Amino acid sequence: MEDNNSKKVNMQQNHSTSEGVLKPSPIEFIPEDSTSPEVAFQMVKDETFAQTQPRLNLATFVTTYMDEYATRLMNDAIDINYIDETEYPRIAVMNGKCINIIANLWNSPENRTWKTGALGIGSSEACMLGGVAAWLRWRKKRKAEGKPFDTPNFVISSGFQVVWEKFSQLWQIEMRQIPLTDKQKTLDPQETLKYCDENTICVVAIEGVTWTGLNDDVEALDKELDAFNAKTGYDISIHVDAASGGFILPFLNPEIKWDFRLKWVYSINASGHKYGLVYPGLGWIVWKDKSYLPDEMSFSVNYLGAEITQVGLNFSRPAAQVLGQYYQFIRLGFKGYKEVQHNSMEIARYLHQEIGKIDSFENYSDDVVNPLFIWYLKPEFDNKANWTLYDLQDKLSQNGWMVPAYTLPANIQHYVVMRIVVRQGFTRDMADMLLGDIKTALNALNQLTYPTPSRIAIQKETKVESRIFNHASYNSTKK
Ligand SMILES: Cc1ncc(COP(=O)(O)O)c(C=O)c1O
């Protein structure tokens, strides 16, 4: 048998001495001839060579580390289609167990063996399902009352993630945005009511606002909506988009009420592949009770000899992530999850504190409520600097770090900020290395005697009284 080293040599020889080196990669058409697996492998591998180390990527929220056993389980399940429930009935049951565990983490009051929820490819699919359910519930009520149901809307802060824009466009449901301001950095519960009317299908609260890491105050919103609904006779419910916070709050702040303990919270989503600690491709949605999941969303399919009930936008989907999630629940337990999230939070707080000590920087918020935070250049420094945070992003990338700079959403878009997302595996030692690299980069940038292209672009924008600097190549934040 060939050992690994001779295989490697063979691959390299094949690649450099045979057809591979002279062939362009196919762009438009499937190639006429086949290619040897070694060469095809190498071509694909070379083309996808990581531009940054996943562990130095502080832009993404998505899991970049799972242990060896989890990885093995998931790799072994790579050929399993989740939808083939007849062949793999235990995986459907495992999925149900994950939904139960998550529903209970979110204090579900549902009194059934199997709680009502669904898996998705990510939070995006889960958000869509939550939004559609709210729309169908509202429509049913309107129909029953003999009222028009053609102009639905939902209310959300301008700190929404792009999925809500997609939801609005794809289902043609008006998105009413409550602008965030310098003072009001999260959804204003009282202001929210001004945007609600008889056509409001739900309010979306965000736990872990993508742009800032802050949490909407769902308890205060619930209180306001309760009084408003009582006064108006509406049934405006809350969907909580807890893409990242859904796996932080239950472990680190169980006393904060943001979940099914609140009267009007009918559905919640989270990303299994963010702080759920599973590799990409997993989102979850849970409804407070089966009665909040409209029947029209459950499709009964006769497939491969069984009658299966399906809730989701996709049909076929990978099953490996379900195994990964269930493994993590067993492996880490509540204590393990708590420890992992606690560590990430501590590192984020440490970085927040150290960044706050740097002369030219100002943290956007004093609080760190999820393991991520943003900061910006102090205005007095920003006014005279020859560089911007986009230049710092570029400089840090030379050391392999991915620390994104971007502008905040509408109304506060004059802020150019930088964000750090701390995930499992990011250690204090790495945090210190990053701080060292930031300081070295600042020393170099502060010595510039002429403005960088991004500074010149910002100055031009300032002249037209808008600080929106949205150059695509700089605005590379991962949302
Ligand atoms: C608040 C929020 N909602 C939804 C999403 C979309 O999640 P996913 O990437 O899991 O589809 C994100 C992603 O960052 C998010 O932060």
Ligand as a Chemical Component Dictionary entry (heavy atoms), coordinates in Angstrom:
data_LIG
# 
_chem_comp.id                   LIG 
_chem_comp.type                 NON-POLYMER 
_chem_comp.pdbx_formal_charge   0 
_chem_comp.three_letter_code    LIG 
# 
loop_
_chem_comp_atom.comp_id 
_chem_comp_atom.atom_id 
_chem_comp_atom.alt_atom_id 
_chem_comp_atom.type_symbol 
_chem_comp_atom.charge 
_chem_comp_atom.model_Cartn_x 
_chem_comp_atom.model_Cartn_y 
_chem_comp_atom.model_Cartn_z 
_chem_comp_atom.pdbx_ordinal 
LIG C1 C1 C 0 -29.131 38.780 13.538 1  
LIG C2 C2 C 0 -28.878 37.827 12.405 2  
LIG N1 N1 N 0 -29.916 37.269 11.770 3  
LIG C3 C3 C 0 -29.764 36.403 10.758 4  
LIG C4 C4 C 0 -28.503 36.059 10.321 5  
LIG C5 C5 C 0 -28.346 35.083 9.199  6  
LIG O1 O1 O 0 -27.845 33.901 9.736  7  
LIG P1 P1 P 0 -27.262 32.685 8.879  8  
LIG O2 O2 O 0 -25.942 33.123 8.392  9  
LIG O3 O3 O 0 -27.201 31.582 9.900  10 
LIG O4 O4 O 0 -28.242 32.404 7.790  11 
LIG C6 C6 C 0 -27.374 36.608 10.950 12 
LIG C7 C7 C 0 -26.014 36.303 10.478 13 
LIG O5 O5 O 0 -25.037 36.836 10.906 14 
LIG C8 C8 C 0 -27.562 37.503 12.021 15 
LIG O6 O6 O 0 -26.529 38.053 12.665 16 
# 
loop_
_chem_comp_bond.comp_id 
_chem_comp_bond.atom_id_1 
_chem_comp_bond.atom_id_2 
_chem_comp_bond.value_order 
_chem_comp_bond.pdbx_ordinal 
LIG C1 C2 SING 1  
LIG C2 N1 SING 2  
LIG C2 C8 DOUB 3  
LIG N1 C3 DOUB 4  
LIG C3 C4 SING 5  
LIG C4 C5 SING 6  
LIG C4 C6 DOUB 7  
LIG C5 O1 SING 8  
LIG O1 P1 SING 9  
LIG P1 O2 DOUB 10 
LIG P1 O3 SING 11 
LIG P1 O4 SING 12 
LIG C6 C7 SING 13 
LIG C6 C8 SING 14 
LIG C7 O5 DOUB 15 
LIG C8 O6 SING 16 
# 
